Amino acid sequence: MSNNSTFKMQTIDLPDFAVSSEVLLGSVIFEAPSCLQYTNFLELNEDLGRRHLDGLYIAETQTIPEVRLHRLPQGTRLAVWTDEDFIAYLDDRVLADQVRPYWQPNDIKTAIEQNTKLVDISEEALLSARFGLRTWGHWLGELLPKIVCAETAYPRRFRYIVPRKRRTRYKPTHNWPIPRSLWDRPGPAHFCRRRQHI
């Protein structure tokens, strides 16, 4: 990558970046109950607490969008910048879904240029990490269910790309909840044996 200030990459949404896709699970509409009865945010930050109680966690009709399996183009590279920034790119195109919404072009440039270690993944692999991964709810409610959908459709076909460890402000720690979610357990899937740590 160039070190000049004119660094530009097009951020491309997943449907346009991918070369093919298929639906693994159709969209679901359901009545969600009010799942929050109390929050201490009212005491810490009244505006945020009010938004949680009055607007975010209220009973209403919800739609879960369909879950699609997308195939990225041959030769796509993956820049691993932090324990939760996995930037997929090819030539001058970067996968927008993997980039934090507030990142500027220079943030993308830094993430890509600082990655000097090249690992070739020759087997089919499912990218199962993105920003927000540190929040347990993102893993449990967003990423892990997609792995389950892929594994249900294609048992034992994929490796799953997840972070090896997580860094906190204080020290490196193993991101145990994530790998433990994928370990072998008795049952029909046994998909956890095929992890690819990056």
C-alpha positions, -999 to 999 in steps of 0.1 A, spaced: 0 0 0 11 35 -7 22 57 22 9 89 6 -20 110 18 -42 101 -12 -48 66 0 -83 56 -11 -101 23 -10 -137 18 -20 -158 5 9 -182 -21 -7 -212 -36 10 -212 -74 13 -237 -82 -14 -217 -63 -39 -183 -75 -27 -193 -112 -27 -192 -133 -59 -222 -155 -48 -245 -160 -19 -273 -183 -7 -300 -180 20 -294 -203 50 -323 -191 71 -353 -170 59 -364 -138 76 -385 -142 108 -411 -118 122 -420 -121 159 -435 -103 188 -406 -94 212 -415 -88 248 -402 -60 269 -370 -77 281 -356 -50 304 -373 -44 337 -346 -24 355 -314 -7 345 -289 12 366 -282 35 336 -309 58 350 -285 65 379 -254 67 358 -267 84 327 -304 93 328 -307 100 291 -292 66 281 -313 48 308 -345 64 295 -337 54 259 -332 18 271 -364 17 291 -387 38 268 -374 31 233 -348 3 229 -360 -27 250 -398 -23 246 -424 -48 235 -428 -46 198 -429 -65 165 -393 -73 155 -379 -87 122 -348 -108 121 -333 -105 86 -324 -136 66 -291 -152 72 -271 -155 40 -238 -173 33 -216 -151 10 -185 -163 -9 -158 -137 -11 -137 -134 -43 -106 -156 -47 -75 -138 -34 -94 -117 -7 -70 -107 21 -78 -103 57 -60 -76 78 -62 -84 115 -57 -51 132 -69 -57 168 -86 -86 185 -119 -75 169 -109 -57 136 -108 -82 108 -107 -61 76 -114 -81 44 -100 -64 12 -91 -71 -24 -71 -47 -45 -87 -12 -39 -119 -26 -24 -126 -32 13 -156 -50 28 -176 -23 44 -194 -47 68 -160 -53 86 -151 -17 90 -161 4 120 -187 30 108 -166 59 122 -133 49 106 -117 73 82 -96 62 51 -64 65 71 -77 41 98 -83 15 71 -48 23 56 -32 18 90 -50 -15 97 -39 -29 63 -3 -16 63 5 -27 98 -4 -63 89 28 -79 76 23 -115 86 7 -134 57 -11 -167 65 -26 -186 36 -59 -203 43 -64 -229 17 -95 -245 32 -130 -230 31 -133 -207 61 -161 -187 75 -152 -152 89 -168 -152 123 -153 -121 138 -159 -84 134 -159 -52 154 -182 -54 185 -169 -89 193 -158 -78 227 -195 -74 236 -207 -108 246 -241 -101 231 -226 -96 197 -210 -130 198 -240 -148 213 -267 -130 194 -251 -121 161 -221 -142 152 -226 -176 169 -261 -181 154 -247 -176 119 -221 -203 126 -249 -226 137 -268 -219 105 -238 -226 83 -230 -257 103 -265 -269 100 -265 -264 62 -230 -278 57 -218 -300 86 -181 -299 92 -174 -281 59 -158 -249 71 -131 -236 94 -143 -207 116 -120 -176 118 -121 -163 154 -96 -143 175 -71 -163 195 -71 -139 224 -84 -106 235 -64 -77 249 -78 -56 277 -64 -23 288 -46 -42 315 -32 -74 301 -37 -99 273 -64 -125 281 -76 -155 263 -110 -148 248 -122 -180 264 -160 -176 259 -156 -176 221 -134 -207 217 -153 -225 244 -185 -218 224 -169 -237 195 -153 -267 214 -165 -302 207 -194 -313 227 -216 -344 224 -243 -339 198 -248 -339 161 -227 -309 150 -192 -314 164 -183 -283 144 -160 -268 170 -130 -290 161 -124 -268 131 -113 -234 143 -89 -212 126 -73 -187 151 -60 -155 136 
